Amino acid sequence: MKRGVLIGAGVILVALVAWWGVGAAYLQPRAALEERLDEARANVVAFEDRLQGRARLDRRLAAIAARTLARSGDRASHHLRTSLTELARACGLRDVVVSDGRPKAMPNPAGQVRPRLRRPIGPLLNEQRDAMLMRGQVRGEGDLRSCLDALARVQAQPWIHAVEGFGLKPKGDGRELFDIRIDVATLLLPDAGPAGDASPELVPVSEEAAARVAAIVATSPFVVPPIVVVADPVVPAPVAAPPAPATPRQDARWRLVGVVSTARGAEAWLSRTDADRDRVVPAGGRILEFRFVEGSGERAIFEREGVRFVLSTGQTLDQRVVLP
């Protein structure tokens, strides 16, 4: 009896060992392979969904590649510099300086999608770099029309993929000349860009953009209007000794000389009639008890104690007209 129990226990032990060996040597690797196979199948399904629009994507990629400068960074840098210089000078800018930086690799957008593709495809796409970004800058000097023409012309170029910023700084008392800075960015596709060495064609601006430039130039937003001097009336000499002159009211001492539109908003420019003093009041600012609300051209609107007044160029504050 005891011997039979020992034999049965041994058989069970051998079966357990055999089952563990089969699991370690076959079942566990098989489960891991099946899991990887499921992931591969899921990746295949995801790619098949995306390949349905392959022809459309190929056409879009070809259109984007045709708008790049070159495949190599050196050739793209050369085309960017020469083309921006030619463009700026054609618009009338002087002292043109163009600079650019080294191209930087851009991450593959397919590796950033949510939900992420499973391993190993997802990490491979995330590490792939198919496009590069080159940034550049053009500087120059010119009148307002030349500067705005250059900005509109840069925006119109298909090989400029982004205008990332610009600056316009008036020069001199007359503000007739400006320093302009335009920051641009362009794509490089090393595998799909133009293989030749032809310079890009300079595209003219659209009629709509030209009309916007003409409208801004016509307003002369940076030119300070001339100061209108109103002559004092001639007073005949009195027969009797004149009385002591009365002190003029405070609001009669400030005359509106113009309203200037700036990037920060409208500004009212006033001049002191009894002293060589000028005052620039921004929108929301005050002079005496009057708050400057808004204005344009030759009219400015002020407010005092909830009542609004209008003042025209050449008038003093005491000549204000109450708005209905």
Salt bridges, closest charged atoms under 4 A:
GLU34 OE2 - ARG30 NE 3.09
ASP38 OD1 - ARG41 NH1 3.80
ASP58 OD2 - ARG54 NE 3.30
ASP100 OD1 - ARG81 NH2 2.82
GLU141 OE1 - ARG94 NH2 3.18
GLU141 OE2 - LYS171 NZ 2.32
GLU164 OE1 - ARG135 NE 2.83
ASP179 OD1 - LYS171 NZ 3.72
ASP183 OD2 - ARG181 NE 3.16
ASP197 OD1 - ARG75 NH2 2.73
ASP197 OD1 - HIS79 NE2 3.51
GLU208 OE2 - ARG212 NH1 3.25
ASP251 OD2 - ARG249 NH2 2.50
ASP251 OD2 - ARG320 NH1 3.11
GLU267 OE2 - ARG264 NH2 3.07
ASP274 OD2 - ARG253 NE 3.45
ASP274 OD1 - ARG272 NE 2.54
GLU289 OE2 - ARG304 NH1 2.94
GLU303 OE1 - ARG291 NH2 2.75
GLU303 OE2 - ARG308 NE 3.64
